[in-house]
Amino acid sequence: MRKSILLAAGLLFSISTQAQLLDIIKSTVKTKTGVDLDKPVQTKSSTTSTTSTTVTTPAKTSPINLGSLTSTQISSGLKEALSLGVTDGVKKLALTDGFLKNEAVKILMPEKLRKIDTTLRSLGMGSLADEGVKLLNRAAEDAVTEAAPIFTKAITSMTITDAKNILLSNDNAATNYLQTKTQSQLFTAFQPKVKASLGKVGADTVWKNLISKYNTFTGQSVTTDLNEYVTTETINGVFKMVADKESGIRNTPAMRTTSILQKVFGAQDAK
C-alpha cells in the first residue's frame, strides 16, 4: 500500500514537472518568435483573418441602360436636346454682338485677305479693317435666324435607329448627325440671306472700299467671295452653339430642364 502511494506521488510529480517544462517552452517560443503555441494553427481552408489582404476585382462599367427607355422616349429626348440647342444657339447668335463678341464663333478676316489687314494697319487704316470685320459679323447676326426652320425639319426627320445610335455615342453625336443632314441645305438657303445681310449692314460697300484701297497701295488685284465665306462661317457658328448645348445636357444634370431630358440622359448617369 505504501509502495503504491509512493508510485502515485512520483507520477504526479512527473506530470507537474512536465507541465512546468511545457509552459517554459511555450513562453520561450512566444518570446523568440511571436508564435503562441496555445492558439490553433489555421489551415488554408480556414476563414481568412481580418488582417489578410483582400483583392477586389474592379466592377465593369455598364453601358447606358436602354432597357428602361422606350424607342419613342429616346427619340423624343434627342430631338428635344437638339431643338433646345438650335433655339438657344440661334437666339444668342442673332443678338447684336452675338457673333462679334463671342470668341468661339467670331468671324475673322478671311485667311486669304489677312495680308490686307496687316497692310492697312501699317498704313494707319486699322479702323477700316476693324469695321470690315465688324460688318461681317453683323451680316451673320442678321442672317442666322434663317437656320431655325431648316434645323427643325432635319430634327423631326430623325429615325428611331438614328436616335439610339446618337444616344450611345459621343458628346457631339447629335450635332454631327444634324450637320450631316443639313449642311448643304443650310448653305443653299443661307447664301441669298447672307448676301442680303451684307448689303443691309453695309458690309459689301465697306469691303469693296477696303479691297480697293489695298489694291491701290500694293498694285495687286485681290478679289474674294465674301458671301460664300460669311455663309460658311455663320453655319459653323450655329453648329458650335448646338454642340455646346448638347454636351451640356449630356454631362450636366442641371441643364436637363424637362422630364424627358432627365429620363433619357439620366440613363447614362447610371452607367
ChimeraX attribute file (.defattr): number of C-alpha atoms within 10 A of each C-alpha:
attribute: neighborCount
match mode: 1-to-1
recipient: residues
	/A:1	6
	/A:2	6
	/A:3	8
	/A:4	9
	/A:5	10
	/A:6	11
	/A:7	12
	/A:8	11
	/A:9	12
	/A:10	12
	/A:11	12
	/A:12	12
	/A:13	12
	/A:14	12
	/A:15	12
	/A:16	12
	/A:17	12
	/A:18	12
	/A:19	12
	/A:20	12
	/A:21	12
	/A:22	12
	/A:23	13
	/A:24	11
	/A:25	13
	/A:26	15
	/A:27	15
	/A:28	14
	/A:29	14
	/A:30	13
	/A:31	11
	/A:32	8
	/A:33	8
	/A:34	10
	/A:35	14
	/A:36	14
	/A:37	13
	/A:38	8
	/A:39	7
	/A:40	7
	/A:41	10
	/A:42	10
	/A:43	8
	/A:44	7
	/A:45	6
	/A:46	8
	/A:47	8
	/A:48	12
	/A:49	8
	/A:50	7
	/A:51	6
	/A:52	7
	/A:53	8
	/A:54	8
	/A:55	6
	/A:56	6
	/A:57	6
	/A:58	6
	/A:59	6
	/A:60	7
	/A:61	8
	/A:62	9
	/A:63	12
	/A:64	17
	/A:65	15
	/A:66	15
	/A:67	8
	/A:68	11
	/A:69	12
	/A:70	12
	/A:71	16
	/A:72	11
	/A:73	17
	/A:74	24
	/A:75	22
	/A:76	19
	/A:77	23
	/A:78	25
	/A:79	21
	/A:80	17
	/A:81	28
	/A:82	23
	/A:83	20
	/A:84	17
	/A:85	25
	/A:86	26
	/A:87	19
	/A:88	15
	/A:89	24
	/A:90	23
	/A:91	15
	/A:92	18
	/A:93	27
	/A:94	18
	/A:95	14
	/A:96	13
	/A:97	16
	/A:98	21
	/A:99	26
	/A:100	22
	/A:101	14
	/A:102	13
	/A:103	10
	/A:104	11
	/A:105	21
	/A:106	21
	/A:107	24
	/A:108	17
	/A:109	18
	/A:110	18
	/A:111	8
	/A:112	10
	/A:113	14
	/A:114	13
	/A:115	13
	/A:116	21
	/A:117	22
	/A:118	13
	/A:119	16
	/A:120	20
	/A:121	15
	/A:122	10
	/A:123	11
	/A:124	9
	/A:125	15
	/A:126	15
	/A:127	11
	/A:128	17
	/A:129	21
	/A:130	14
	/A:131	15
	/A:132	24
	/A:133	21
	/A:134	21
	/A:135	23
	/A:136	31
	/A:137	29
	/A:138	25
	/A:139	28
	/A:140	31
	/A:141	24
	/A:142	21
	/A:143	25
	/A:144	26
	/A:145	17
	/A:146	15
	/A:147	21
	/A:148	17
	/A:149	12
	/A:150	15
	/A:151	21
	/A:152	16
	/A:153	12
	/A:154	17
	/A:155	23
	/A:156	13
	/A:157	11
	/A:158	18
	/A:159	12
	/A:160	17
	/A:161	11
	/A:162	15
	/A:163	23
	/A:164	15
	/A:165	12
	/A:166	20
	/A:167	23
	/A:168	14
	/A:169	11
	/A:170	12
	/A:171	19
	/A:172	20
	/A:173	18
	/A:174	26
	/A:175	24
	/A:176	16
	/A:177	16
	/A:178	19
	/A:179	19
	/A:180	12
	/A:181	18
	/A:182	19
	/A:183	16
	/A:184	11
	/A:185	15
	/A:186	21
	/A:187	17
	/A:188	12
	/A:189	14
	/A:190	25
	/A:191	18
	/A:192	15
	/A:193	20
	/A:194	28
	/A:195	20
	/A:196	17
	/A:197	23
	/A:198	26
	/A:199	15
	/A:200	14
	/A:201	17
	/A:202	16
	/A:203	23
	/A:204	21
	/A:205	12
	/A:206	19
	/A:207	21
	/A:208	12
	/A:209	14
	/A:210	19
	/A:211	21
	/A:212	15
	/A:213	15
	/A:214	20
	/A:215	15
	/A:216	10
	/A:217	12
	/A:218	11
	/A:219	9
	/A:220	11
	/A:221	10
	/A:222	13
	/A:223	12
	/A:224	12
	/A:225	8
	/A:226	17
	/A:227	20
	/A:228	16
	/A:229	16
	/A:230	24
	/A:231	25
	/A:232	18
	/A:233	19
	/A:234	29
	/A:235	21
	/A:236	16
	/A:237	23
	/A:238	24
	/A:239	23
	/A:240	18
	/A:241	21
	/A:242	27
	/A:243	22
	/A:244	15
	/A:245	23
	/A:246	25
	/A:247	19
	/A:248	17
	/A:249	23
	/A:250	22
	/A:251	15
	/A:252	13
	/A:253	14
	/A:254	9
	/A:255	16
	/A:256	20
	/A:257	12
	/A:258	11
	/A:259	10
	/A:260	17
	/A:261	23
	/A:262	17
	/A:263	16
	/A:264	25
	/A:265	22
	/A:266	20
	/A:267	18
	/A:268	17
	/A:269	14
	/A:270	11
	/A:271	11
